[in-house]
């Protein structure tokens, strides 16, 4: 039932009163006579709304009131799902901003040291290589830490994958700015993959070290990095 008159609405609300969801507070018709339900806010900690059983056997219900009950529970399930999704996402992203910032800073520091080696005097080369190795480890550790929380976030999305909301919608609902974050899909976090951010950092580290080995070899250094 998508539309209803004001007179019919009063009747079906009365007929369906024994089956109302506990959070239901009322229903009205908009200017197009479409049903609009109101509910007490859901937190997501409640049990998922379950459609009442055996309404089809209740002879006091008309087809309109049965349709009203179905529409009411459609809306209740949607609201609960969004509330539960939002609560789980907030929990999974607790502390995420600080971890992402730490990773971004560590990666930038690693890249800055590597780039600086093109202009470092030879007398500072080995010291700079040592600094780079330290920066590489810091960046890799930060990437691994981020991927742990990325996996937790993806798990939340997977848990609610059959819902009606996109990732962007849920980040907005939870008040989370994830625009800079790298978060893959569940397969990106399989054990043999190591996580998308970790893979990217390892790729960069491998490229840096291959460059250093080439420079050392061509310059006659027998102890390349």
HELIX and SHEET records of a PDB file:
HELIX    1   1 UNK A    6  UNK A   15  1                                  10    
HELIX    2   2 UNK A   17  UNK A   19  5                                   3    
HELIX    3   3 UNK A   55  UNK A   57  5                                   3    
HELIX    4   4 UNK A   63  UNK A   92  1                                  30    
HELIX    5   5 UNK A   96  UNK A  116  1                                  21    
HELIX    6   6 UNK A  122  UNK A  124  5                                   3    
HELIX    7   7 UNK A  125  UNK A  159  1                                  35    
HELIX    8   8 UNK A  167  UNK A  173  1                                   7    
HELIX    9   9 UNK A  186  UNK A  189  5                                   4    
HELIX   10  10 UNK A  196  UNK A  218  1                                  23    
SHEET    1   A 2 UNK A  24  UNK A  29  0                                        
SHEET    2   A 2 UNK A  35  UNK A  39 -1                                        
END                                                                             
